[in-house]
Amino acid sequence: MKTWFITGISRGLGKALAQAALARGDTVVGTVRDGAPYLDAGSGTLHVIPVDLTDAAAIAPVVQAAFDKAGRIDVLVNNAGYGLLGALEEATDAEFQRLFAVNVFAPFAVIRAALPALRRQGSGHILSITSIAGRAPAGSSGLYSATKSALEGLTQSLAQEIAPFGLKATAIAPGAFRTDFLSNHSIRRSQGAGAHYAESVGSGIARLDAMAGRQIGDPDKAAAAILELVDAPNPPLHLLLGSDALRRAREKLDAVIDEIDRWETVTRSTDYQQGV
């Protein structure tokens, strides 16, 4: 049995993952912003800790409380986050700062607070729930994509830093899952005048609005996939969830490789000549 620390278990993938872990008898320490999520502890053990992840000073005490309640943490999941739709030009400083506070700075603070105890344990797995938007951004969620790209880069470097301690890290990039992510609970919209970007940003947001409630991804199946990942002796550094994420990732990789090939001569031209 494993012990989990999961941020954001009130809804969505975080709730589905917490429920799946509890159903098999694991211990879950989960954070919520307010209220108490409906979860059936079953044969597992559930501890809920309220915290506002924009309060940087509150994060280290919450992580310490998680270790105190569970005794150890086998899997740490940075899941809490939200989206922001709109053109970059339209976003306010307040929107930008809060988005990065929740989606980037809070996960960093959680990881930093947990690492001393994880190192002492000599084992542990840190999961970052990013997004396919962080690997293949769309033109309607630039700042959200930026936060998820940051978390991707952080996780890839982290995995190399902590490997000597027996610790692991994985960046999990979901596609569109049938949660309330596209509702007002989990996504916000920049309030600027959007007429200038109707053709690019507006059409992208319209596609997302049409998708709400009909997303291809099943959150319970995503939770099962994450359980399989943490139980694997050699888990991946990257994991895509959903056939839509797979398609977008392959299209992006193909485009990147094509562009690298077309500009390879220019790329190589910037080196010093051999012997110089």
C-alpha positions as CSV (number, residue, x, y, z in Angstrom):
1,M,0.0,0.0,0.0
2,K,1.2,3.5,-0.8
3,T,0.7,6.9,0.9
4,W,-0.2,9.8,-1.4
5,F,-0.1,13.6,-1.0
6,I,-2.3,15.1,-3.7
7,T,-3.0,18.8,-4.2
8,G,-6.6,19.6,-5.4
9,I,-8.8,16.6,-4.6
10,S,-12.1,18.5,-4.7
11,R,-12.9,17.8,-8.3
12,G,-11.6,16.6,-11.6
13,L,-8.5,14.3,-12.1
14,G,-7.4,15.0,-8.5
15,K,-10.6,13.6,-7.1
16,A,-10.6,10.6,-9.4
17,L,-7.1,9.8,-8.5
18,A,-7.7,10.1,-4.8
19,Q,-10.8,7.9,-5.1
20,A,-8.8,5.2,-7.0
21,A,-6.0,5.2,-4.5
22,L,-8.4,4.9,-1.6
23,A,-10.4,2.1,-3.3
24,R,-7.3,-0.1,-3.3
25,G,-6.5,0.6,0.4
26,D,-4.0,3.4,0.0
27,T,-3.6,6.4,2.3
28,V,-4.4,9.8,0.8
29,V,-3.6,13.2,2.2
30,G,-5.3,15.7,-0.1
31,T,-5.6,19.4,-0.2
32,V,-8.7,21.4,-0.9
33,R,-9.2,25.1,-1.1
34,D,-12.4,25.0,1.0
35,G,-15.1,22.5,2.0
36,A,-14.8,18.8,2.1
37,P,-14.9,16.6,-1.0
38,Y,-17.2,13.6,-1.2
39,L,-14.9,10.6,-1.3
40,D,-15.5,7.1,-0.2
41,A,-12.5,6.1,1.9
42,G,-13.4,2.4,1.7
43,S,-10.5,0.3,2.9
44,G,-8.1,3.3,2.6
45,T,-7.4,6.2,4.8
46,L,-8.2,9.8,3.9
47,H,-6.9,13.0,5.4
48,V,-8.1,16.4,4.0
49,I,-6.1,19.6,4.6
50,P,-7.6,23.0,3.5
51,V,-5.1,25.4,2.0
52,D,-5.0,28.4,-0.4
53,L,-2.1,27.6,-2.7
54,T,-1.7,31.3,-3.5
55,D,-0.5,31.7,0.1
56,A,3.1,30.8,-0.3
57,A,3.8,30.8,3.5
58,A,1.1,28.2,4.1
59,I,2.6,25.5,1.8
60,A,5.5,24.2,3.9
61,P,3.4,23.7,7.0
62,V,0.8,21.8,4.9
63,V,3.5,19.5,3.5
64,Q,4.9,18.9,7.0
65,A,1.3,18.1,8.2
66,A,1.0,15.6,5.4
67,F,4.1,13.8,6.5
68,D,2.9,13.9,10.2
69,K,-0.4,12.4,9.3
70,A,0.8,9.7,7.0
71,G,4.2,9.0,8.4
72,R,5.7,9.0,5.0
73,I,4.8,10.0,1.4
74,D,5.4,7.5,-1.4
75,V,3.7,9.5,-4.2
76,L,3.5,13.3,-4.3
77,V,1.1,14.7,-6.9
78,N,1.1,18.3,-7.9
79,N,-2.4,18.3,-9.4
80,A,-4.1,21.6,-8.4
81,G,-4.3,24.2,-11.1
82,Y,-6.6,26.1,-13.4
83,G,-6.8,27.5,-16.9
84,L,-6.9,30.9,-18.4
85,L,-8.3,31.6,-21.8
86,G,-7.7,34.6,-23.9
87,A,-5.0,36.5,-25.9
88,L,-1.7,37.3,-24.2
89,E,-2.3,41.0,-24.9
90,E,-5.6,40.9,-23.0
91,A,-4.3,39.4,-19.8
92,T,-3.9,41.6,-16.8
93,D,-1.0,41.5,-14.4
94,A,-3.2,40.2,-11.7
95,E,-4.4,37.3,-13.9
96,F,-0.9,36.5,-15.0
97,Q,0.5,36.5,-11.4
98,R,-2.2,34.4,-9.9
99,L,-2.1,31.8,-12.6
100,F,1.7,31.4,-12.1
101,A,1.2,31.4,-8.3
102,V,-1.1,28.4,-8.5
103,N,0.2,26.5,-11.5
104,V,4.0,27.0,-11.1
105,F,5.1,28.6,-7.8
106,A,2.9,26.4,-5.6
107,P,4.1,23.1,-7.1
108,F,7.7,24.3,-6.7
109,A,7.1,25.2,-3.1
110,V,5.5,21.8,-2.4
111,I,8.4,20.0,-4.0
112,R,11.0,22.1,-2.2
113,A,9.2,21.5,1.2
114,A,8.9,17.7,0.6
115,L,12.4,16.9,-0.7
116,P,14.3,16.8,2.7
117,A,11.9,14.1,4.0
118,L,11.8,12.3,0.7
119,R,15.6,12.2,0.6
120,R,15.7,10.7,4.1
121,Q,13.2,8.1,3.0
122,G,15.4,7.1,0.1
123,S,12.3,6.6,-2.1
124,G,9.4,8.5,-3.5
125,H,7.8,9.5,-6.7
126,I,6.9,13.1,-7.6
127,L,4.2,13.5,-10.3
128,S,3.5,16.8,-12.0
129,I,0.1,17.0,-13.7
130,T,0.9,19.3,-16.7
131,S,-1.1,19.4,-19.9
132,I,-0.7,18.7,-23.6
133,A,-1.0,22.5,-23.8
134,G,2.4,22.6,-22.2
135,R,3.9,20.5,-25.0
136,A,1.8,21.6,-28.0
137,P,0.3,25.0,-27.1
138,A,-2.8,26.4,-28.9
139,G,-3.5,30.0,-29.7
140,S,-6.1,30.6,-27.1
141,S,-4.4,29.7,-23.8
142,G,-0.9,31.1,-24.1
143,L,-0.4,31.9,-20.4
144,Y,-1.8,28.6,-19.3
145,S,0.4,26.8,-21.7
146,A,3.4,28.8,-20.4
147,T,2.7,27.6,-16.8
148,K,2.5,24.0,-18.0
149,S,5.6,24.3,-20.1
150,A,7.4,25.6,-17.0
151,L,6.2,22.7,-14.9
152,E,7.3,20.3,-17.7
153,G,10.8,21.8,-17.7
154,L,11.0,21.8,-13.9
155,T,10.1,18.1,-13.7
156,Q,12.6,17.0,-16.3
157,S,15.4,18.7,-14.5
158,L,14.2,17.6,-11.1
159,A,14.2,13.9,-12.2
160,Q,17.9,14.2,-12.9
161,E,18.7,16.0,-9.7
162,I,16.9,13.5,-7.4
163,A,17.8,10.2,-9.1
164,P,20.9,9.7,-6.9
165,F,18.6,9.7,-3.9
166,G,16.4,6.9,-5.2
167,L,13.6,9.3,-6.1
168,K,11.7,9.6,-9.3
169,A,9.7,12.2,-11.1
170,T,7.2,12.1,-14.0
171,A,5.4,14.8,-16.0
172,I,1.9,13.7,-16.9
173,A,0.3,15.6,-19.8
174,P,-3.4,14.9,-20.1
175,G,-5.5,15.9,-23.1
176,A,-9.2,16.8,-22.7
177,F,-10.9,14.9,-20.0
178,R,-14.6,14.9,-19.1
179,T,-14.3,16.8,-15.9
180,D,-15.5,20.4,-15.0
181,F,-12.1,21.8,-16.2
182,L,-13.9,23.9,-18.8
183,S,-16.4,25.2,-16.3
184,N,-16.1,28.4,-14.2
185,H,-14.7,26.2,-11.4
186,S,-11.5,25.6,-13.2
187,I,-11.1,28.0,-16.0
188,R,-11.0,31.8,-16.3
189,R,-11.2,34.2,-19.2
190,S,-9.2,37.3,-19.7
191,Q,-11.5,40.3,-19.6
192,G,-9.9,42.4,-22.4
193,A,-11.7,43.3,-25.6
194,G,-11.3,40.2,-27.7
195,A,-12.5,41.6,-31.1
196,H,-9.0,42.0,-32.4
197,Y,-8.3,38.2,-31.9
198,A,-11.7,36.8,-33.0
199,E,-10.2,34.8,-35.8
200,S,-7.4,33.1,-33.8
201,V,-8.2,33.2,-30.1
202,G,-11.9,33.5,-30.5
203,S,-12.3,30.5,-32.7
204,G,-10.1,28.4,-30.4
205,I,-12.2,29.3,-27.4
206,A,-15.4,28.5,-29.3
207,R,-14.0,25.0,-30.0
208,L,-13.3,24.5,-26.3
209,D,-16.8,25.7,-25.4
210,A,-18.3,23.2,-27.8
211,M,-16.2,20.5,-26.3
212,A,-17.4,21.0,-22.7
213,G,-19.1,17.9,-21.4
214,R,-18.1,15.8,-24.5
215,Q,-14.4,15.5,-23.9
216,I,-12.9,12.1,-25.0
217,G,-11.0,11.4,-21.8
218,D,-12.4,9.4,-18.9
219,P,-11.0,10.7,-15.6
220,D,-11.4,7.3,-13.9
221,K,-9.3,5.6,-16.6
222,A,-6.7,8.3,-16.2
223,A,-6.5,7.6,-12.5
224,A,-6.1,3.9,-13.3
225,A,-3.3,4.7,-15.7
226,I,-1.5,6.8,-13.0
227,L,-1.8,3.9,-10.5
228,E,-0.2,1.7,-13.1
229,L,2.6,4.2,-13.6
230,V,3.5,4.5,-9.9
231,D,3.5,0.8,-9.5
232,A,5.9,0.3,-12.4
233,P,9.5,-0.5,-11.5
234,N,10.7,1.8,-14.3
235,P,8.2,4.5,-14.7
236,P,8.5,7.0,-17.6
237,L,9.7,10.6,-17.3
238,H,6.9,11.6,-19.6
239,L,3.4,10.2,-19.9
240,L,0.6,11.4,-22.2
241,L,-3.0,10.7,-21.3
242,G,-5.6,10.5,-24.0
243,S,-5.6,9.8,-27.7
244,D,-6.1,13.6,-28.4
245,A,-2.9,14.3,-26.4
246,L,-1.1,11.6,-28.4
247,R,-2.2,13.2,-31.7
248,R,-1.2,16.7,-30.7
249,A,2.2,15.6,-29.4
250,R,3.0,13.7,-32.6
251,E,2.0,16.5,-34.8
252,K,4.1,19.0,-32.8
253,L,7.1,16.7,-32.8
254,D,6.8,16.2,-36.6
255,A,6.6,19.9,-37.1
256,V,9.6,20.6,-34.9
257,I,11.8,17.9,-36.6
258,D,10.8,19.3,-40.0
259,E,11.7,22.8,-39.0
260,I,15.0,21.7,-37.5
261,D,15.9,19.9,-40.7
262,R,15.0,23.0,-42.9
263,W,17.1,25.3,-40.8
264,E,20.0,23.0,-40.0
265,T,22.5,24.8,-42.2
266,V,21.8,28.1,-40.4
267,T,22.0,26.4,-37.1
268,R,25.4,24.9,-37.8
269,S,26.7,28.1,-39.3
270,T,27.0,29.7,-35.9
271,D,29.8,27.4,-34.6
272,Y,33.5,28.4,-34.6
273,Q,35.4,26.8,-37.5
274,Q,37.3,23.7,-36.3
275,G,40.8,24.7,-35.3
276,V,39.9,28.3,-34.6
